[in-house]
């Protein structure tokens, strides 16, 4: 069987590999996230400078052919450079005083030295075309190393930069075994300002999943063995929805093992027959960064799916009842996906508030639940509005004054269930 990495081969003087459409969408997500990340952090006009590090841990050669073979496409290293350039330009539009600075360093890592030579050649060509800020060229470091070997030096460099704690790691790994959960946990502990975008080939994992030692060993190596229901595995795999059930365990394991307070999890399903699906996982300690990533998934909803519930996720396994898994059907993004999500959450979060013992700020409420749903903040705002307009909750501002129903509520607002009898 041909390994996934074998289809991607770069050598100077030959054509680059073909980029599948699903990967092109993934690349667009990365480019948009870098751009929006910068614009979001720099949104307060008084902030003069952002010190940022961008790391592409499995960078490839930086150039591809389109599926029809007619167009040359940039890979993620160039897309990152261009996203920074675009954000800089927009931050300084109509600014005639001191410019706002986005001080960015780049680490592009690939274990194949021939691939890195191709990347260096491609970056040099794009520099001559002024496709990105020329001043960024000396800040680009390419490394022909395995990511795990290159990581300590990268972390030390980030720490050494004054005000340089903000860093985005793109880990578009070929195999789900390339980076362990322990490494990601260490990374987020060492760099609390780190964001991680991880490609996780969950279908590849499930294809060979069994109780045999040789099949358990890869999960042990990456730190997910303890989160899998090994004793119940034969029974679970006898069910028609066994993949959905096991996904709950893996999702729960990734979040717990990495220690990430916020995690997004969306499916990318290739269009080719018999192709494996994979997750695009975002791990962060920052609520706002989590919300920005979810906004991007909704904007690219036609290319993404979700095989967990449209409302609140049910992660892990509940041996009391299998019905818990069929209570809500998996969601496929479409015209009614947003309504499915919001209507489910109105019921579920309404119940949660009715059972709460005390009022809670909107910020606390959102942070408690946003990692357990596909909803972004705009859809959670819609949930609050519906509960408020129906009289199920009371909303007060920070000065304890009652608020009227609104399209948007402040995160400092306080919500509590209404005293009137409401049956959900």
ABEGO torsion letter per residue (X at the ends): XBBAAAABBBBBGBBBBBBBAAAAAAAAAAAAAAAAAAAAAAABAABABBBBBBBBABAEAGBBBBAAGABBBBBAAAAAAAAAAAAAAAAABGBABBBBBBBBBBBBBBABAAAAAAAAAAAAAAAAAGABBAAAAAABBBBBBBAAAAAAAAAAAAAABBGAABBBBBBBBABAAABBAAAAAAAAAABAABBBBBBBBAAAAAAABBABAAAAAAAAAAGAAAABBAAAAAAAAABAAAAAAAAAAAAAAAAAAAGBABBBBBBBBBABBGBBBBBBBBBBABAAAAAAAAAAAAAAAAABBBABBABBBBBEBBAABAAAAAABBBBBBBAAAAAAAAAAAAAAAAAAAAABABBBBAAAAAAAAAAABABBAAAAAAAAAAAAAAGABBBBBAAGBBBBBBABBBAABBBBBBABBBBX
